[in-house]
Amino acid sequence: MNTGMLWFDDSSRSLTLKVEDAVDYYKNKYGQSPTVCFVNPATFAGEKIVQNGVEVRETMTVMPHHFWIGVDEKAKKGKGKSS
Protein backbone atom coordinates (compact mmCIF):
# COMPACT_ATOMS: atom_id res chain seq x y z
CA MET A 1 0.00 0.00 0.00
CA ASN A 2 1.52 3.29 -1.09
CA THR A 3 -1.16 5.65 0.19
CA GLY A 4 -3.81 5.30 2.83
CA MET A 5 -5.64 6.99 5.63
CA LEU A 6 -4.15 7.26 9.11
CA TRP A 7 -6.70 6.70 11.89
CA PHE A 8 -6.12 7.20 15.63
CA ASP A 9 -8.04 5.45 18.41
CA ASP A 10 -6.60 5.04 21.91
CA SER A 11 -9.88 4.00 23.51
CA SER A 12 -10.19 0.82 25.56
CA ARG A 13 -12.50 -0.79 22.99
CA SER A 14 -11.51 -3.99 21.19
CA LEU A 15 -9.25 -3.96 18.16
CA THR A 16 -12.15 -5.29 16.08
CA LEU A 17 -14.36 -2.30 16.95
CA LYS A 18 -11.55 0.17 16.30
CA VAL A 19 -10.90 -1.32 12.86
CA GLU A 20 -14.63 -1.34 12.13
CA ASP A 21 -14.85 2.41 12.84
CA ALA A 22 -11.82 3.12 10.64
CA VAL A 23 -13.28 1.03 7.80
CA ASP A 24 -16.65 2.79 8.00
CA TYR A 25 -15.02 6.22 7.96
CA TYR A 26 -12.78 5.25 5.03
CA LYS A 27 -15.77 3.97 3.00
CA ASN A 28 -17.76 7.16 3.62
CA LYS A 29 -14.84 9.48 2.86
CA TYR A 30 -13.36 7.75 -0.21
CA GLY A 31 -16.36 5.87 -1.62
CA GLN A 32 -14.57 2.53 -1.73
CA SER A 33 -13.79 -0.29 0.64
CA PRO A 34 -10.29 -0.67 2.06
CA THR A 35 -8.61 -4.08 1.90
CA VAL A 36 -5.81 -3.77 4.45
CA CYS A 37 -5.15 -2.11 7.80
CA PHE A 38 -1.68 -1.91 9.35
CA VAL A 39 -1.30 -1.61 13.12
CA ASN A 40 1.59 -1.59 15.59
CA PRO A 41 2.39 -5.02 17.09
CA ALA A 42 1.51 -3.66 20.56
CA THR A 43 -1.97 -2.78 19.29
CA PHE A 44 -2.28 -6.01 17.32
CA ALA A 45 -1.92 -8.27 20.38
CA GLY A 46 -1.49 -11.34 18.16
CA GLU A 47 -5.10 -11.37 16.98
CA LYS A 48 -5.73 -12.69 13.45
CA ILE A 49 -8.40 -10.47 11.99
CA VAL A 50 -10.03 -10.29 8.59
CA GLN A 51 -13.06 -8.08 8.99
CA ASN A 52 -15.46 -7.29 6.15
CA GLY A 53 -12.72 -8.05 3.62
CA VAL A 54 -10.09 -5.98 5.45
CA GLU A 55 -6.98 -7.85 6.56
CA VAL A 56 -5.31 -6.50 9.69
CA ARG A 57 -1.50 -6.77 9.59
CA GLU A 58 1.16 -5.70 12.05
CA THR A 59 4.11 -3.44 11.32
CA MET A 60 6.58 -1.52 13.44
CA THR A 61 6.27 1.51 11.13
CA VAL A 62 2.85 2.42 12.54
CA MET A 63 2.75 4.00 16.00
CA PRO A 64 0.64 2.40 18.76
CA HIS A 65 -3.07 3.31 18.63
CA HIS A 66 -2.75 4.31 14.96
CA PHE A 67 -4.30 2.46 12.03
CA TRP A 68 -2.99 2.87 8.48
CA ILE A 69 -5.86 1.78 6.27
CA GLY A 70 -6.29 1.61 2.52
CA VAL A 71 -6.24 -0.61 -0.56
CA ASP A 72 -3.50 -3.22 -1.01
CA GLU A 73 -2.08 -2.40 -4.45
CA LYS A 74 -0.79 -5.97 -5.00
CA ALA A 75 -4.24 -7.45 -4.41
CA LYS A 76 -5.80 -4.73 -6.58
CA LYS A 77 -3.51 -5.54 -9.54
CA GLY A 78 -4.13 -9.28 -9.16
CA LYS A 79 -7.89 -8.89 -9.59
CA GLY A 80 -7.58 -7.87 -13.24
CA LYS A 81 -5.62 -10.96 -14.27
CA SER A 82 -7.35 -13.96 -15.78
CA SER A 83 -6.15 -17.53 -15.37
Contacts in CASP RR format, 6 or more apart in sequence:
PFRMAT RR
TARGET T0000
AUTHOR 0000-0000-0000
METHOD contacts of the structure
MODEL  1
MNTGMLWFDDSSRSLTLKVEDAVDYYKNKYGQSPTVCFVNPATFAGEKIV
QNGVEVRETMTVMPHHFWIGVDEKAKKGKGKSS
1 36 0 8 1.000
1 38 0 8 1.000
1 68 0 8 1.000
1 70 0 8 1.000
1 71 0 8 1.000
1 72 0 8 1.000
1 73 0 8 1.000
2 73 0 8 1.000
3 70 0 8 1.000
4 34 0 8 1.000
4 68 0 8 1.000
4 69 0 8 1.000
4 70 0 8 1.000
4 71 0 8 1.000
5 22 0 8 1.000
5 25 0 8 1.000
5 26 0 8 1.000
5 29 0 8 1.000
5 30 0 8 1.000
5 34 0 8 1.000
5 68 0 8 1.000
5 69 0 8 1.000
5 70 0 8 1.000
6 66 0 8 1.000
6 67 0 8 1.000
6 68 0 8 1.000
6 69 0 8 1.000
7 21 0 8 1.000
7 22 0 8 1.000
7 25 0 8 1.000
7 26 0 8 1.000
7 66 0 8 1.000
7 67 0 8 1.000
7 68 0 8 1.000
7 69 0 8 1.000
8 65 0 8 1.000
8 66 0 8 1.000
8 67 0 8 1.000
9 18 0 8 1.000
9 21 0 8 1.000
9 22 0 8 1.000
9 65 0 8 1.000
9 67 0 8 1.000
10 65 0 8 1.000
11 18 0 8 1.000
15 39 0 8 1.000
15 43 0 8 1.000
15 44 0 8 1.000
15 45 0 8 1.000
15 47 0 8 1.000
15 49 0 8 1.000
15 56 0 8 1.000
16 47 0 8 1.000
16 49 0 8 1.000
16 51 0 8 1.000
18 67 0 8 1.000
19 37 0 8 1.000
19 49 0 8 1.000
19 51 0 8 1.000
19 54 0 8 1.000
19 56 0 8 1.000
19 67 0 8 1.000
19 69 0 8 1.000
20 51 0 8 1.000
20 52 0 8 1.000
22 34 0 8 1.000
22 37 0 8 1.000
22 67 0 8 1.000
22 69 0 8 1.000
23 33 0 8 1.000
23 34 0 8 1.000
23 37 0 8 1.000
23 51 0 8 1.000
23 52 0 8 1.000
23 54 0 8 1.000
23 69 0 8 1.000
26 33 0 8 1.000
26 34 0 8 1.000
26 69 0 8 1.000
26 70 0 8 1.000
27 33 0 8 1.000
27 34 0 8 1.000
32 71 0 8 1.000
33 52 0 8 1.000
33 53 0 8 1.000
33 54 0 8 1.000
34 54 0 8 1.000
34 69 0 8 1.000
34 70 0 8 1.000
34 71 0 8 1.000
35 53 0 8 1.000
35 54 0 8 1.000
35 55 0 8 1.000
35 70 0 8 1.000
35 71 0 8 1.000
35 72 0 8 1.000
35 75 0 8 1.000
35 76 0 8 1.000
36 54 0 8 1.000
36 55 0 8 1.000
36 56 0 8 1.000
36 57 0 8 1.000
36 69 0 8 1.000
36 70 0 8 1.000
36 71 0 8 1.000
36 72 0 8 1.000
36 75 0 8 1.000
37 54 0 8 1.000
37 55 0 8 1.000
37 56 0 8 1.000
37 57 0 8 1.000
37 67 0 8 1.000
37 68 0 8 1.000
37 69 0 8 1.000
37 70 0 8 1.000
38 56 0 8 1.000
38 57 0 8 1.000
38 58 0 8 1.000
38 59 0 8 1.000
38 61 0 8 1.000
38 62 0 8 1.000
38 67 0 8 1.000
38 68 0 8 1.000
38 69 0 8 1.000
39 56 0 8 1.000
39 57 0 8 1.000
39 58 0 8 1.000
39 59 0 8 1.000
39 62 0 8 1.000
39 66 0 8 1.000
39 67 0 8 1.000
39 68 0 8 1.000
40 58 0 8 1.000
40 59 0 8 1.000
40 60 0 8 1.000
40 62 0 8 1.000
40 63 0 8 1.000
40 64 0 8 1.000
40 65 0 8 1.000
40 66 0 8 1.000
41 58 0 8 1.000
41 59 0 8 1.000
41 60 0 8 1.000
42 64 0 8 1.000
43 64 0 8 1.000
43 65 0 8 1.000
43 66 0 8 1.000
43 67 0 8 1.000
44 56 0 8 1.000
44 58 0 8 1.000
46 58 0 8 1.000
47 56 0 8 1.000
48 56 0 8 1.000
49 55 0 8 1.000
49 56 0 8 1.000
50 56 0 8 1.000
54 69 0 8 1.000
55 72 0 8 1.000
59 68 0 8 1.000
62 68 0 8 1.000
END
